[in-house]
Amino acid sequence: MEAKIGVYICKGCDIDKTIDCEKAVKAGTAAKAAICKSHDILCSAEGINLIRADIKNEGVNRSW
């Protein structure tokens, strides 16, 4: 099975005050990740559902 990597950057817990999340998304895209997204609170139900949807609909089978 070919690896299809999803990169998910959380902006919560003041992470977005420490790193430039949009630059991180661009870096993931430049590194040829199949999916690269940021989310306000990745550990929330909405954030988890985002990842689950990418697994189901986009075939993501690895994450960073």
N, C-alpha and C positions, 0 to 999 in steps of 0.2 A: 504494500500500500504506500502510495506516495504521501509524503508529509505535506499537510496543508496547515500552515501556521497562522494562528490568530494572535495578534498582539493587542492587549487591552491595558490601557493606562487609566488609573483611577485619579480623579482630581480631588477626592475627599480627604478629610483629616489634614487639611492644609498642605497636601502634597503639591497642589498647584501654586502654592506660594514659595515652594522650594525649587521646583523644576518648571521649565517651560513645556507644558504638556503638548502643545501644538508642535513644537520642535521634536518631541519624542515620537509623536504620530508620524511626522515626516521621516524621521530616522527609521522607523519600522517599515514604512512604505519603501524607502530607498533600499532597505535590506531585503526586499522582495517578499515580505510577509503577504500572505494571501488576503488577510483582513487586518486592518490596523485602526483602532478606534479608541477614543477617550470617553469617559463617563463620569458624571458628577459623584456618584457613590456606587462604585462597582460591586460592593458587597451587599447592596440592597436587593430586594426581590426583583426590581426592574433591571438592575445591572446583571444579575444572575440569569434572568430571562433573555437578556441581550446575547450573552454567551451561548446559552442553550439554543437559541434561535439560529445563531451562526453555525453551530455544530449540526443542527438538523437541516437547515436550508442551504448552507454554503459548503458543508463537508469539512469544516475545521476539525482536525484531529490532533493538533498539537497547540500549545499556547506558551507564551512568554509572559 
